Each structure stands twice: as structure tokens, then as C-alpha cells.
Amino acid sequence: MSEPQEDVAIDPEEVVRTLDDVRSRLRTAIWALHGMHQDVSGLTIDDLADLEHMLSETLEQVLTPAVDAVGQILGIAPDGAAPTTH
């Protein structure tokens, strides 16, 4: 059985700040990728690992909670279905 979800107070301003953080991180990743294709000879495996880590962290720790929060604000689940409440 799934655990019941708690009703959490959502601050829309915090959601916007979180999404802005995602935008900033993605810009950094794009900038890094742009630099990498300009000078592939300077690219190291550590550079790719750092980029992968930043993108994974952005997805899991920033974007996923923001999507969940926006869904709660709008009253829809991330899959488009209405959330179940008990």
C-alpha cells in the first residue's frame, strides 16, 4: 500500500526560486558543453563526471521537487492525473 501524502504548505515564491535555480544550472551545463566542443583536447573524464553530477543533482534535488510543488499548486499530479486525496 502506498503511504498517504502529507499536505505541505507550498510557497509559490519558493517554487519560482527553485525553478530559477534549475534554469541557472542548465545554463551552466550548456556553457560547459559549449566550451567542451570548442576545445575537445582539453576535455577530461573528470569534466564529464562533474557535468553529469551537476545535472543529476539538479534533476533529483531541485527540478523534481519543483515539479511536484507546481503540481500541488495547480491541483494536478505530474503524470497529468488529478491527485488522489483521502
N, CA, C and O atoms as CSV, one atom per row, in Angstrom:
chain,resi,resn,atom,element,x,y,z
A,1,MET,N,N,0.838,-1.190,0.000
A,1,MET,CA,C,0.000,0.000,0.000
A,1,MET,C,C,0.872,1.239,0.000
A,1,MET,O,O,1.937,1.265,0.616
A,2,SER,N,N,0.423,2.235,-0.678
A,2,SER,CA,C,1.191,3.473,-0.684
A,2,SER,C,C,0.890,4.274,0.563
A,2,SER,O,O,-0.205,4.227,1.124
A,3,GLU,N,N,1.906,5.011,0.973
A,3,GLU,CA,C,1.759,5.827,2.165
A,3,GLU,C,C,0.982,7.081,1.824
A,3,GLU,O,O,1.164,7.646,0.745
A,4,PRO,N,N,0.107,7.532,2.734
A,4,PRO,CA,C,-0.620,8.773,2.445
A,4,PRO,C,C,0.348,9.952,2.420
A,4,PRO,O,O,1.276,10.022,3.225
A,5,GLN,N,N,0.119,10.880,1.483
A,5,GLN,CA,C,0.974,12.042,1.398
A,5,GLN,C,C,0.475,13.106,2.352
A,5,GLN,O,O,-0.727,13.290,2.544
A,6,GLU,N,N,1.431,13.800,2.943
A,6,GLU,CA,C,1.083,14.871,3.863
A,6,GLU,C,C,0.766,16.127,3.066
A,6,GLU,O,O,1.374,16.383,2.027
A,7,ASP,N,N,-0.185,16.905,3.557
A,7,ASP,CA,C,-0.428,18.207,2.966
A,7,ASP,C,C,0.661,19.137,3.452
A,7,ASP,O,O,0.841,19.332,4.654
A,8,VAL,N,N,1.383,19.705,2.512
A,8,VAL,CA,C,2.508,20.567,2.838
A,8,VAL,C,C,2.190,21.963,2.326
A,8,VAL,O,O,1.726,22.138,1.200
A,9,ALA,N,N,2.448,22.953,3.171
A,9,ALA,CA,C,2.253,24.334,2.736
A,9,ALA,C,C,3.288,24.640,1.657
A,9,ALA,O,O,4.482,24.411,1.845
A,10,ILE,N,N,2.822,25.153,0.541
A,10,ILE,CA,C,3.699,25.428,-0.583
A,10,ILE,C,C,3.773,26.935,-0.783
A,10,ILE,O,O,2.757,27.619,-0.901
A,11,ASP,N,N,4.985,27.421,-0.816
A,11,ASP,CA,C,5.210,28.841,-1.058
A,11,ASP,C,C,5.495,29.015,-2.542
A,11,ASP,O,O,6.551,28.597,-3.018
A,12,PRO,N,N,4.573,29.627,-3.286
A,12,PRO,CA,C,4.798,29.798,-4.725
A,12,PRO,C,C,6.089,30.550,-5.040
A,12,PRO,O,O,6.727,30.269,-6.054
A,13,GLU,N,N,6.484,31.494,-4.197
A,13,GLU,CA,C,7.729,32.219,-4.432
A,13,GLU,C,C,8.929,31.293,-4.332
A,13,GLU,O,O,9.891,31.446,-5.084
A,14,GLU,N,N,8.887,30.334,-3.413
A,14,GLU,CA,C,9.968,29.365,-3.272
A,14,GLU,C,C,10.035,28.463,-4.506
A,14,GLU,O,O,11.120,28.105,-4.962
A,15,VAL,N,N,8.878,28.102,-5.035
A,15,VAL,CA,C,8.852,27.285,-6.244
A,15,VAL,C,C,9.505,28.036,-7.399
A,15,VAL,O,O,10.292,27.464,-8.154
A,16,VAL,N,N,9.178,29.320,-7.534
A,16,VAL,CA,C,9.771,30.124,-8.608
A,16,VAL,C,C,11.281,30.240,-8.408
A,16,VAL,O,O,12.037,30.153,-9.376
A,17,ARG,N,N,11.731,30.435,-7.169
A,17,ARG,CA,C,13.175,30.497,-6.896
A,17,ARG,C,C,13.839,29.174,-7.256
A,17,ARG,O,O,14.937,29.159,-7.812
A,18,THR,N,N,13.182,28.076,-6.945
A,18,THR,CA,C,13.731,26.758,-7.255
A,18,THR,C,C,13.837,26.560,-8.769
A,18,THR,O,O,14.854,26.075,-9.264
A,19,LEU,N,N,12.795,26.933,-9.494
A,19,LEU,CA,C,12.840,26.809,-10.950
A,19,LEU,C,C,13.895,27.732,-11.554
A,19,LEU,O,O,14.522,27.385,-12.555
A,20,ASP,N,N,14.093,28.899,-10.955
A,20,ASP,CA,C,15.143,29.801,-11.429
A,20,ASP,C,C,16.518,29.170,-11.195
A,20,ASP,O,O,17.422,29.335,-12.014
A,21,ASP,N,N,16.678,28.450,-10.085
A,21,ASP,CA,C,17.929,27.745,-9.807
A,21,ASP,C,C,18.175,26.677,-10.879
A,21,ASP,O,O,19.301,26.508,-11.347
A,22,VAL,N,N,17.121,25.963,-11.261
A,22,VAL,CA,C,17.248,24.957,-12.325
A,22,VAL,C,C,17.702,25.628,-13.618
A,22,VAL,O,O,18.607,25.142,-14.296
A,23,ARG,N,N,17.068,26.743,-13.949
A,23,ARG,CA,C,17.435,27.457,-15.174
A,23,ARG,C,C,18.903,27.851,-15.144
A,23,ARG,O,O,19.606,27.710,-16.144
A,24,SER,N,N,19.367,28.343,-14.007
A,24,SER,CA,C,20.766,28.749,-13.868
A,24,SER,C,C,21.709,27.558,-14.027
A,24,SER,O,O,22.734,27.655,-14.700
A,25,ARG,N,N,21.358,26.443,-13.407
A,25,ARG,CA,C,22.203,25.248,-13.513
A,25,ARG,C,C,22.247,24.728,-14.946
A,25,ARG,O,O,23.298,24.294,-15.418
A,26,LEU,N,N,21.121,24.770,-15.630
A,26,LEU,CA,C,21.106,24.318,-17.026
A,26,LEU,C,C,21.926,25.244,-17.910
A,26,LEU,O,O,22.593,24.785,-18.837
A,27,ARG,N,N,21.883,26.533,-17.635
A,27,ARG,CA,C,22.722,27.468,-18.393
A,27,ARG,C,C,24.195,27.151,-18.181
A,27,ARG,O,O,24.992,27.208,-19.118
A,28,THR,N,N,24.555,26.814,-16.939
A,28,THR,CA,C,25.940,26.444,-16.640
A,28,THR,C,C,26.333,25.191,-17.419
A,28,THR,O,O,27.426,25.117,-17.981
A,29,ALA,N,N,25.433,24.208,-17.446
A,29,ALA,CA,C,25.721,22.974,-18.182
A,29,ALA,C,C,25.877,23.251,-19.675
A,29,ALA,O,O,26.772,22.706,-20.321
A,30,ILE,N,N,25.012,24.092,-20.216
A,30,ILE,CA,C,25.101,24.440,-21.634
A,30,ILE,C,C,26.417,25.159,-21.918
A,30,ILE,O,O,27.088,24.874,-22.910
A,31,TRP,N,N,26.775,26.082,-21.051
A,31,TRP,CA,C,28.041,26.809,-21.203
A,31,TRP,C,C,29.213,25.833,-21.180
A,31,TRP,O,O,30.139,25.943,-21.984
A,32,ALA,N,N,29.165,24.871,-20.245
A,32,ALA,CA,C,30.249,23.890,-20.146
A,32,ALA,C,C,30.322,23.025,-21.405
A,32,ALA,O,O,31.407,22.767,-21.926
A,33,LEU,N,N,29.174,22.585,-21.884
A,33,LEU,CA,C,29.160,21.770,-23.099
A,33,LEU,C,C,29.651,22.565,-24.296
A,33,LEU,O,O,30.357,22.027,-25.149
A,34,HIS,N,N,29.291,23.818,-24.369
A,34,HIS,CA,C,29.754,24.668,-25.462
A,34,HIS,C,C,31.291,24.762,-25.430
A,34,HIS,O,O,31.953,24.631,-26.459
A,35,GLY,N,N,31.833,24.989,-24.240
A,35,GLY,CA,C,33.287,25.056,-24.099
A,35,GLY,C,C,33.964,23.745,-24.445
A,35,GLY,O,O,35.058,23.732,-25.009
A,36,MET,N,N,33.311,22.639,-24.104
A,36,MET,CA,C,33.893,21.327,-24.382
A,36,MET,C,C,33.993,21.072,-25.879
A,36,MET,O,O,34.990,20.523,-26.348
A,37,HIS,N,N,32.976,21.463,-26.631
A,37,HIS,CA,C,33.058,21.182,-28.060
A,37,HIS,C,C,33.955,22.192,-28.781
A,37,HIS,O,O,34.351,21.958,-29.923
A,38,GLN,N,N,34.278,23.304,-28.130
A,38,GLN,CA,C,35.224,24.254,-28.708
A,38,GLN,C,C,36.661,23.748,-28.595
A,38,GLN,O,O,37.490,23.990,-29.472
A,39,ASP,N,N,36.942,23.030,-27.482
A,39,ASP,CA,C,38.304,22.521,-27.260
A,39,ASP,C,C,38.226,21.121,-26.666
A,39,ASP,O,O,38.396,20.938,-25.461
A,40,VAL,N,N,37.973,20.153,-27.505
A,40,VAL,CA,C,37.829,18.772,-27.056
A,40,VAL,C,C,39.137,18.239,-26.486
A,40,VAL,O,O,39.125,17.345,-25.640
A,41,SER,N,N,40.253,18.774,-26.936
A,41,SER,CA,C,41.547,18.274,-26.455
A,41,SER,C,C,41.746,18.553,-24.966
A,41,SER,O,O,42.493,17.839,-24.298
A,42,GLY,N,N,41.090,19.574,-24.448
A,42,GLY,CA,C,41.224,19.901,-23.032
A,42,GLY,C,C,40.232,19.170,-22.145
A,42,GLY,O,O,40.272,19.314,-20.923
A,43,LEU,N,N,39.348,18.394,-22.738
A,43,LEU,CA,C,38.297,17.690,-22.021
A,43,LEU,C,C,38.865,16.484,-21.272
A,43,LEU,O,O,39.629,15.699,-21.832
A,44,THR,N,N,38.486,16.347,-20.011
A,44,THR,CA,C,38.910,15.186,-19.225
A,44,THR,C,C,37.681,14.406,-18.778
A,44,THR,O,O,36.556,14.906,-18.827
A,45,ILE,N,N,37.911,13.200,-18.352
A,45,ILE,CA,C,36.817,12.377,-17.835
A,45,ILE,C,C,36.214,13.023,-16.596
A,45,ILE,O,O,35.017,12.883,-16.346
A,46,ASP,N,N,37.026,13.726,-15.822
A,46,ASP,CA,C,36.518,14.413,-14.636
A,46,ASP,C,C,35.550,15.536,-15.003
A,46,ASP,O,O,34.587,15.794,-14.281
A,47,ASP,N,N,35.810,16.200,-16.129
A,47,ASP,CA,C,34.896,17.247,-16.593
A,47,ASP,C,C,33.515,16.660,-16.880
A,47,ASP,O,O,32.493,17.213,-16.475
A,48,LEU,N,N,33.507,15.544,-17.577
A,48,LEU,CA,C,32.231,14.892,-17.875
A,48,LEU,C,C,31.551,14.385,-16.611
A,48,LEU,O,O,30.331,14.488,-16.479
A,49,ALA,N,N,32.318,13.848,-15.697
A,49,ALA,CA,C,31.753,13.360,-14.438
A,49,ALA,C,C,31.152,14.510,-13.634
A,49,ALA,O,O,30.084,14.365,-13.041
A,50,ASP,N,N,31.841,15.659,-13.615
A,50,ASP,CA,C,31.316,16.829,-12.906
A,50,ASP,C,C,30.011,17.315,-13.523
A,50,ASP,O,O,29.068,17.661,-12.811
A,51,LEU,N,N,29.965,17.339,-14.834
A,51,LEU,CA,C,28.761,17.773,-15.531
A,51,LEU,C,C,27.608,16.800,-15.277
A,51,LEU,O,O,26.477,17.218,-15.031
A,52,GLU,N,N,27.902,15.511,-15.338
A,52,GLU,CA,C,26.883,14.505,-15.055
A,52,GLU,C,C,26.360,14.652,-13.629
A,52,GLU,O,O,25.153,14.568,-13.398
A,53,HIS,N,N,27.255,14.869,-12.680
A,53,HIS,CA,C,26.857,15.026,-11.282
A,53,HIS,C,C,25.958,16.250,-11.117
A,53,HIS,O,O,24.928,16.177,-10.446
A,54,MET,N,N,26.341,17.376,-11.727
A,54,MET,CA,C,25.550,18.587,-11.601
A,54,MET,C,C,24.153,18.398,-12.194
A,54,MET,O,O,23.165,18.826,-11.598
A,55,LEU,N,N,24.065,17.761,-13.359
A,55,LEU,CA,C,22.763,17.554,-13.982
A,55,LEU,C,C,21.906,16.579,-13.177
A,55,LEU,O,O,20.704,16.794,-13.026
A,56,SER,N,N,22.509,15.517,-12.663
A,56,SER,CA,C,21.767,14.549,-11.848
A,56,SER,C,C,21.253,15.203,-10.570
A,56,SER,O,O,20.103,14.998,-10.179
A,57,GLU,N,N,22.105,15.987,-9.926
A,57,GLU,CA,C,21.709,16.688,-8.702
A,57,GLU,C,C,20.585,17.686,-8.997
A,57,GLU,O,O,19.640,17.812,-8.217
A,58,THR,N,N,20.691,18.381,-10.108
A,58,THR,CA,C,19.665,19.342,-10.490
A,58,THR,C,C,18.323,18.636,-10.691
A,58,THR,O,O,17.288,19.116,-10.228
A,59,LEU,N,N,18.345,17.520,-11.369
A,59,LEU,CA,C,17.118,16.778,-11.617
A,59,LEU,C,C,16.502,16.268,-10.322
A,59,LEU,O,O,15.318,16.489,-10.065
A,60,GLU,N,N,17.298,15.589,-9.509
A,60,GLU,CA,C,16.771,14.925,-8.325
A,60,GLU,C,C,16.471,15.866,-7.155
A,60,GLU,O,O,15.469,15.692,-6.461
A,61,GLN,N,N,17.326,16.850,-6.935
A,61,GLN,CA,C,17.194,17.678,-5.736
A,61,GLN,C,C,16.503,19.006,-5.976
A,61,GLN,O,O,16.074,19.660,-5.025
A,62,VAL,N,N,16.387,19.415,-7.229
A,62,VAL,CA,C,15.805,20.725,-7.498
A,62,VAL,C,C,14.581,20.619,-8.402
A,62,VAL,O,O,13.501,21.087,-8.039
A,63,LEU,N,N,14.737,20.018,-9.559
A,63,LEU,CA,C,13.642,20.012,-10.527
A,63,LEU,C,C,12.485,19.108,-10.109
A,63,LEU,O,O,11.326,19.508,-10.223
A,64,THR,N,N,12.769,17.916,-9.635
A,64,THR,CA,C,11.701,17.005,-9.246
A,64,THR,C,C,10.825,17.589,-8.135
A,64,THR,O,O,9.601,17.556,-8.260
A,65,PRO,N,N,11.411,18.127,-7.043
A,65,PRO,CA,C,10.558,18.748,-6.027
A,65,PRO,C,C,9.777,19.959,-6.563
A,65,PRO,O,O,8.641,20.195,-6.150
A,66,ALA,N,N,10.373,20.711,-7.463
A,66,ALA,CA,C,9.678,21.873,-8.023
A,66,ALA,C,C,8.480,21.432,-8.862
A,66,ALA,O,O,7.412,22.039,-8.785
A,67,VAL,N,N,8.649,20.389,-9.654
A,67,VAL,CA,C,7.539,19.868,-10.457
A,67,VAL,C,C,6.423,19.377,-9.540
A,67,VAL,O,O,5.247,19.641,-9.793
A,68,ASP,N,N,6.784,18.671,-8.488
A,68,ASP,CA,C,5.783,18.189,-7.529
A,68,ASP,C,C,5.035,19.364,-6.895
A,68,ASP,O,O,3.815,19.314,-6.739
A,69,ALA,N,N,5.764,20.415,-6.532
A,69,ALA,CA,C,5.147,21.582,-5.901
A,69,ALA,C,C,4.209,22.299,-6.861
A,69,ALA,O,O,3.108,22.693,-6.475
A,70,VAL,N,N,4.634,22.469,-8.102
A,70,VAL,CA,C,3.765,23.116,-9.093
A,70,VAL,C,C,2.502,22.274,-9.296
A,70,VAL,O,O,1.402,22.814,-9.411
A,71,GLY,N,N,2.667,20.965,-9.337
A,71,GLY,CA,C,1.508,20.081,-9.451
A,71,GLY,C,C,0.535,20.266,-8.301
A,71,GLY,O,O,-0.679,20.271,-8.504
A,72,GLN,N,N,1.067,20.419,-7.086
A,72,GLN,CA,C,0.202,20.646,-5.931
A,72,GLN,C,C,-0.491,21.994,-6.025
A,72,GLN,O,O,-1.675,22.110,-5.710
A,73,ILE,N,N,0.237,23.005,-6.453
A,73,ILE,CA,C,-0.352,24.339,-6.587
A,73,ILE,C,C,-1.499,24.303,-7.599
A,73,ILE,O,O,-2.556,24.892,-7.374
A,74,LEU,N,N,-1.277,23.605,-8.711
A,74,LEU,CA,C,-2.278,23.546,-9.771
A,74,LEU,C,C,-3.325,22.460,-9.546
A,74,LEU,O,O,-4.345,22.417,-10.233
A,75,GLY,N,N,-3.063,21.587,-8.581
A,75,GLY,CA,C,-4.014,20.517,-8.284
A,75,GLY,C,C,-3.964,19.363,-9.255
A,75,GLY,O,O,-4.965,18.676,-9.459
A,76,ILE,N,N,-2.792,19.136,-9.865
A,76,ILE,CA,C,-2.633,18.008,-10.768
A,76,ILE,C,C,-1.376,17.236,-10.413
A,76,ILE,O,O,-0.421,17.792,-9.870
A,77,ALA,N,N,-1.388,15.967,-10.722
A,77,ALA,CA,C,-0.204,15.135,-10.494
A,77,ALA,C,C,0.735,15.304,-11.681
A,77,ALA,O,O,0.290,15.688,-12.763
A,78,PRO,N,N,2.043,15.023,-11.500
A,78,PRO,CA,C,2.999,15.174,-12.604
A,78,PRO,C,C,2.630,14.380,-13.851
A,78,PRO,O,O,3.006,14.771,-14.956
A,79,ASP,N,N,1.910,13.284,-13.703
A,79,ASP,CA,C,1.512,12.487,-14.873
A,79,ASP,C,C,0.256,13.026,-15.540
A,79,ASP,O,O,-0.234,12.451,-16.511
A,80,GLY,N,N,-0.268,14.144,-15.012
A,80,GLY,CA,C,-1.444,14.776,-15.598
A,80,GLY,C,C,-2.750,14.376,-14.948
A,80,GLY,O,O,-3.795,14.960,-15.235
A,81,ALA,N,N,-2.700,13.387,-14.076
A,81,ALA,CA,C,-3.920,12.948,-13.410
A,81,ALA,C,C,-4.178,13.801,-12.166
A,81,ALA,O,O,-3.257,14.359,-11.569
A,82,ALA,N,N,-5.428,13.882,-11.805
A,82,ALA,CA,C,-5.776,14.595,-10.580
A,82,ALA,C,C,-5.255,13.792,-9.399
A,82,ALA,O,O,-5.398,12.569,-9.387
A,83,PRO,N,N,-4.652,14.439,-8.405
A,83,PRO,CA,C,-4.123,13.704,-7.254
A,83,PRO,C,C,-5.271,13.090,-6.445
A,83,PRO,O,O,-6.365,13.648,-6.357
A,84,THR,N,N,-4.987,11.932,-5.863
A,84,THR,CA,C,-5.989,11.299,-5.013
A,84,THR,C,C,-5.840,11.832,-3.607
A,84,THR,O,O,-4.730,11.973,-3.095
A,85,THR,N,N,-6.953,12.121,-2.998
A,85,THR,CA,C,-6.935,12.610,-1.612
A,85,THR,C,C,-7.845,11.712,-0.791
A,85,THR,O,O,-8.861,11.214,-1.277
A,86,HIS,N,N,-7.464,11.518,0.442
A,86,HIS,CA,C,-8.244,10.666,1.330
A,86,HIS,C,C,-8.629,11.433,2.562
A,86,HIS,O,O,-9.295,10.891,3.444
